[in-house]
Amino acid sequence: MSFPQHRPRRLRSTPAMRRMVAEHRVHPAELILPAFIREGLTEPSPISSMPGVVQHTTDSLKRAAAEAVERGVGGIMLFGIPEHRDATGSAGIDPDGVLNRAIADVRSEVGDSLVVMSDVCLDEFTDHGHCGVLDADGAVDNDTTLALYAQMAVEQANAGAHVLGPSGMMDGQVGVIRQALDDAGHQDTTVLAYAAKYASAFYGPFREAVDSQLTGDRRTYQMDAANRREALHEVELDLEEGADLVMVKPAMSYLDILADVAAMSPVPVAAYQISGEYAMIEAAAANGWIDRRRAIEESVLGIKRAGAQLILTYWASELALWLDDHHS
């Protein structure tokens, strides 16, 4: 039978009723805060295309990490911007480089009360902005890059990172990093594979955030937006190579991919609500076109509903505060 015996609206009648029967909820512990630190700053520097997000100093980064702990956020993902770049991204491997120092500083501030994560990629550190070193023809050299990723990963683990996030989409990167970590005595360091990372137009504000030097594009290594089955192949390869966690990036335009990966993955699945997603909502809200808080909450809930267990979002600390207010 159908109407009038069945009235689905009964379960939407009050806020308490809707809350009781909600199929999905976001918890602060599932949120990860991406954060940028720039070498040489004396005070935080606002990122114009990402209102409310800054390039941190050491002190402001430590404060942001401490605030994340206070609000119950699960983790923080660190990105470093060096003063000097070169063709091989050597500042990313330097034990005293900006990112490795930041890992150590944040870890000393929060200990194990926040999962400290770091980006294993060369794009912030190269003078050409690509995620790997270039060969004589100007193409990204996959296998030469892997050797640098291995060194970078070990230095980040030495600095105290709990989780390493190889994001360069080089073939074989997870296996090489896992082996390097194990050989260096870091068997307990977790690898979060950016398993299905697409070449997206929505990365634009991030490139301002890291002062990207990119010329050209990354389409020879990041995935093509037209491909869906290929994402599962990429995830399967990373799992075979030892990934502890897998990620889909971006989230917004790839919720179908996220759902596919969540349905097959034996390990937790993350999704990254990227800079362009953040910027669009902030811009529309600033113009009065949408309700900012409701749009943020709905966008993150949609990522959770699609299957993400972990969500990287620049609103992590703010959203965690709202969630706490709502529950109290």
C-alpha positions as CSV (number, residue, x, y, z in Angstrom):
1,M,0.0,0.0,0.0
2,S,1.0,3.6,-0.4
3,F,-0.6,6.9,0.6
4,P,-2.4,7.5,2.9
5,Q,-1.1,4.5,4.8
6,H,2.5,5.5,4.1
7,R,3.5,9.1,5.1
8,P,7.3,9.5,5.0
9,R,6.8,13.1,6.3
10,R,6.0,11.7,9.7
11,L,9.8,11.1,10.2
12,R,10.6,14.7,9.3
13,S,8.1,16.4,11.6
14,T,10.4,17.9,14.2
15,P,14.1,18.6,14.6
16,A,14.3,15.9,17.3
17,M,12.6,13.4,15.0
18,R,14.9,14.2,12.0
19,R,18.0,14.0,14.3
20,M,16.9,10.6,15.7
21,V,16.4,9.0,12.2
22,A,19.4,10.6,10.5
23,E,21.3,8.0,8.5
24,H,24.6,9.8,8.5
25,R,26.3,12.1,10.9
26,V,29.6,14.0,10.8
27,H,31.8,13.7,13.9
28,P,34.8,16.1,14.6
29,A,37.2,13.1,14.8
30,E,36.5,12.4,11.2
31,L,37.7,15.8,10.1
32,I,41.3,16.7,9.0
33,L,42.5,20.3,8.8
34,P,44.8,21.1,5.9
35,A,47.3,23.8,6.9
36,F,50.1,25.7,5.2
37,I,53.3,27.0,6.7
38,R,55.6,29.4,4.8
39,E,59.2,29.8,5.5
40,G,60.3,33.4,6.4
41,L,57.0,34.8,7.5
42,T,56.8,37.0,10.6
43,E,53.0,36.9,10.8
44,P,50.3,34.8,9.1
45,S,49.6,35.8,5.5
46,P,46.0,35.7,4.2
47,I,45.3,33.7,1.0
48,S,43.1,36.0,-1.1
49,S,41.3,33.2,-2.9
50,M,40.6,31.3,0.3
51,P,39.1,33.8,2.8
52,G,39.8,32.8,6.3
53,V,42.8,30.5,5.4
54,V,46.4,31.7,5.9
55,Q,49.9,30.7,5.3
56,H,51.1,30.1,8.8
57,T,54.1,31.1,10.8
58,T,55.4,28.5,13.3
59,D,53.6,30.1,16.2
60,S,50.3,30.5,14.4
61,L,50.5,26.9,13.1
62,K,51.0,25.6,16.6
63,R,48.0,27.6,17.8
64,A,45.9,26.2,14.9
65,A,46.9,22.7,15.9
66,A,46.1,23.3,19.5
67,E,42.7,24.7,18.6
68,A,42.0,21.6,16.5
69,V,42.8,19.4,19.5
70,E,40.5,21.5,21.7
71,R,37.6,21.1,19.2
72,G,38.1,17.3,18.8
73,V,39.3,17.5,15.2
74,G,40.9,14.2,14.1
75,G,44.0,15.3,12.3
76,I,46.0,18.0,10.6
77,M,47.6,17.7,7.1
78,L,50.7,19.9,6.7
79,F,52.0,21.6,3.5
80,G,55.3,23.6,3.4
81,I,56.3,26.5,1.3
82,P,60.1,27.1,1.2
83,E,62.0,30.3,0.6
84,H,64.2,28.7,-2.1
85,R,63.3,26.1,-4.7
86,D,65.3,24.1,-7.2
87,A,64.8,21.5,-9.9
88,T,64.8,18.5,-7.6
89,G,62.8,20.0,-4.7
90,S,65.7,19.5,-2.3
91,A,64.1,21.6,0.4
92,G,61.5,18.9,0.8
93,I,64.1,16.4,1.8
94,D,66.2,18.6,4.0
95,P,65.7,17.5,7.6
96,D,65.8,21.2,8.5
97,G,63.4,22.2,5.7
98,V,60.2,24.2,6.4
99,L,57.9,21.2,6.3
100,N,60.0,18.8,8.4
101,R,60.5,21.6,11.0
102,A,56.8,22.2,11.0
103,I,56.0,18.5,11.6
104,A,58.4,18.5,14.6
105,D,57.0,21.7,16.0
106,V,53.3,20.6,15.7
107,R,54.1,17.2,17.1
108,S,55.9,18.8,20.1
109,E,52.8,21.0,20.6
110,V,50.1,18.3,20.4
111,G,51.9,15.0,20.9
112,D,49.6,12.2,20.1
113,S,46.4,14.1,20.8
114,L,46.1,15.0,17.1
115,V,47.1,12.8,14.1
116,V,49.9,14.8,12.5
117,M,49.9,14.2,8.7
118,S,52.2,15.5,6.0
119,D,52.2,15.9,2.3
120,V,54.8,13.7,0.5
121,C,55.2,15.5,-2.9
122,L,57.7,17.8,-4.5
123,D,55.4,20.3,-6.2
124,E,55.7,22.9,-3.4
125,F,59.5,22.6,-3.5
126,T,60.4,22.5,-7.2
127,D,61.1,25.6,-9.3
128,H,59.0,24.2,-12.1
129,G,56.0,23.3,-9.8
130,H,55.7,19.7,-10.9
131,C,55.2,16.8,-8.5
132,G,58.4,15.1,-9.6
133,V,61.8,15.8,-11.3
134,L,61.9,16.4,-15.0
135,D,63.8,14.5,-17.6
136,A,65.8,16.0,-20.5
137,D,62.6,16.4,-22.5
138,G,60.7,18.2,-19.8
139,A,58.5,15.2,-18.8
140,V,58.1,14.1,-15.2
141,D,60.5,11.2,-14.6
142,N,58.4,8.7,-12.6
143,D,61.2,6.4,-11.3
144,T,63.7,9.1,-10.5
145,T,61.0,10.8,-8.6
146,L,60.2,7.7,-6.5
147,A,63.7,7.7,-5.1
148,L,63.2,11.3,-3.8
149,Y,59.8,10.4,-2.4
150,A,61.4,7.6,-0.4
151,Q,63.9,10.1,1.1
152,M,61.2,12.7,1.7
153,A,59.0,10.1,3.5
154,V,61.7,8.9,5.8
155,E,62.6,12.5,6.8
156,Q,59.0,13.3,7.6
157,A,58.7,10.2,9.7
158,N,61.9,11.1,11.4
159,A,60.4,14.5,12.2
160,G,57.4,12.8,13.9
161,A,54.6,12.6,11.3
162,H,52.0,9.9,12.2
163,V,50.7,9.7,8.7
164,L,52.3,10.4,5.3
165,G,50.2,11.4,2.3
166,P,51.9,10.7,-1.0
167,S,50.0,12.9,-3.4
168,G,52.1,13.0,-6.5
169,M,50.3,10.2,-8.4
170,M,53.6,8.6,-9.5
171,D,53.2,4.9,-10.4
172,G,54.6,2.7,-7.6
173,Q,54.9,5.5,-5.0
174,V,53.1,3.7,-2.2
175,G,55.3,0.6,-2.4
176,V,58.5,2.5,-2.6
177,I,57.6,4.7,0.4
178,R,56.4,1.7,2.4
179,Q,59.7,-0.1,1.8
180,A,61.8,3.0,2.7
181,L,59.8,3.5,5.9
182,D,60.2,-0.1,7.0
183,D,63.9,-0.2,6.2
184,A,64.4,3.0,8.3
185,G,62.6,1.5,11.3
186,H,59.3,3.3,10.8
187,Q,57.1,0.3,10.5
188,D,54.3,2.0,12.5
189,T,54.1,5.1,10.3
190,T,50.8,5.1,8.3
191,V,50.5,5.7,4.6
192,L,47.5,7.6,3.3
193,A,47.5,7.1,-0.4
194,Y,46.1,9.7,-2.7
195,A,44.9,6.8,-4.7
196,A,42.4,8.5,-7.0
197,K,43.6,12.1,-7.6
198,Y,42.2,13.8,-10.6
199,A,43.5,16.6,-12.7
200,S,41.0,19.3,-11.7
201,A,40.3,22.9,-12.4
202,F,39.3,23.3,-8.8
203,Y,42.8,23.3,-7.5
204,G,43.4,26.9,-8.4
205,P,43.2,28.5,-5.0
206,F,45.6,25.9,-3.6
207,R,48.2,26.9,-6.1
208,E,48.0,30.4,-4.6
209,A,48.3,29.0,-1.1
210,V,51.5,27.2,-1.9
211,D,52.9,29.9,-4.3
212,S,53.0,27.3,-7.1
213,Q,55.6,27.7,-9.8
214,L,53.7,25.3,-12.1
215,T,54.1,25.7,-15.9
216,G,51.9,23.5,-18.0
217,D,49.6,21.0,-16.3
218,R,49.7,17.7,-14.5
219,R,47.6,15.6,-16.9
220,T,50.3,13.0,-17.6
221,Y,50.1,11.8,-14.0
222,Q,46.9,13.0,-12.3
223,M,43.8,11.1,-13.5
224,D,41.5,12.2,-16.3
225,A,38.1,13.4,-15.1
226,A,36.3,11.2,-17.7
227,N,37.5,8.0,-16.1
228,R,35.6,6.1,-13.4
229,R,36.8,2.4,-13.6
230,E,40.4,3.5,-13.7
231,A,40.0,4.9,-10.1
232,L,39.3,1.4,-8.8
233,H,42.4,0.1,-10.5
234,E,44.5,2.8,-8.9
235,V,43.1,2.0,-5.5
236,E,43.7,-1.7,-5.9
237,L,47.3,-1.1,-6.9
238,D,47.9,1.2,-3.8
239,L,46.3,-1.4,-1.6
240,E,48.6,-4.1,-3.0
241,E,51.5,-1.8,-2.3
242,G,50.6,-1.4,1.3
243,A,48.4,1.6,1.7
244,D,46.8,1.9,5.1
245,L,44.2,4.5,4.0
246,V,43.1,5.6,0.6
247,M,41.9,9.0,-0.7
248,V,39.7,10.4,-3.5
249,K,40.5,13.9,-4.5
250,P,38.7,16.2,-5.2
251,A,35.4,15.4,-3.4
252,M,32.8,17.6,-4.9
253,S,32.9,16.5,-8.6
254,Y,33.9,13.0,-7.8
255,L,31.3,11.7,-5.3
256,D,30.5,8.8,-7.6
257,I,34.2,7.8,-7.5
258,L,34.1,8.1,-3.7
259,A,31.1,5.9,-3.5
260,D,32.7,3.3,-5.8
261,V,35.9,3.3,-3.7
262,A,34.0,3.1,-0.4
263,A,32.1,0.1,-1.6
264,M,35.2,-1.9,-2.4
265,S,37.9,-0.7,0.0
266,P,38.9,-2.8,3.0
267,V,40.6,0.2,4.6
268,P,39.2,3.6,5.6
269,V,38.5,6.0,2.8
270,A,39.3,9.7,2.9
271,A,38.1,12.5,0.6
272,Y,39.6,16.0,0.2
273,Q,37.2,18.9,0.0
274,I,39.6,21.0,-2.0
275,S,40.4,24.7,-2.3
276,G,38.1,25.4,-5.2
277,E,35.1,23.9,-3.3
278,Y,36.0,26.1,-0.3
279,A,36.4,29.2,-2.4
280,M,33.1,28.8,-4.2
281,I,31.0,28.5,-1.1
282,E,32.9,31.3,0.6
283,A,32.4,33.6,-2.4
284,A,28.7,32.8,-2.8
285,A,28.1,33.3,0.9
286,A,30.0,36.6,0.8
287,N,27.6,37.8,-1.9
288,G,24.6,36.8,0.1
289,W,23.6,34.1,-2.4
290,I,23.6,31.2,0.0
291,D,23.5,30.5,3.7
292,R,27.2,29.9,4.5
293,R,26.8,27.6,7.5
294,R,24.1,25.5,6.0
295,A,26.1,25.2,2.7
296,I,29.2,24.1,4.5
297,E,27.4,21.6,6.7
298,E,25.5,20.2,3.7
299,S,28.6,19.9,1.5
300,V,30.6,18.0,4.1
301,L,27.6,15.8,5.0
302,G,27.3,14.9,1.3
303,I,30.9,13.7,1.3
304,K,30.3,11.6,4.3
305,R,27.1,10.2,2.8
306,A,29.0,9.2,-0.4
307,G,31.2,7.0,1.7
308,A,34.1,9.0,3.2
309,Q,35.2,8.0,6.7
310,L,37.7,10.9,6.8
311,I,37.2,14.3,5.3
312,L,39.9,16.9,4.7
313,T,38.3,20.3,4.8
314,Y,39.6,23.8,5.5
315,W,36.5,24.3,7.7
316,A,37.5,21.4,10.0
317,S,38.0,23.4,13.2
318,E,35.0,25.7,12.6
319,L,32.8,22.9,11.7
320,A,33.9,20.9,14.7
321,L,32.9,23.8,16.9
322,W,29.4,23.9,15.2
323,L,29.0,20.2,15.7
324,D,29.8,20.6,19.4
325,D,27.3,23.4,19.7
326,H,24.7,21.3,18.0
327,H,25.2,18.3,20.2
328,S,25.2,20.4,23.4
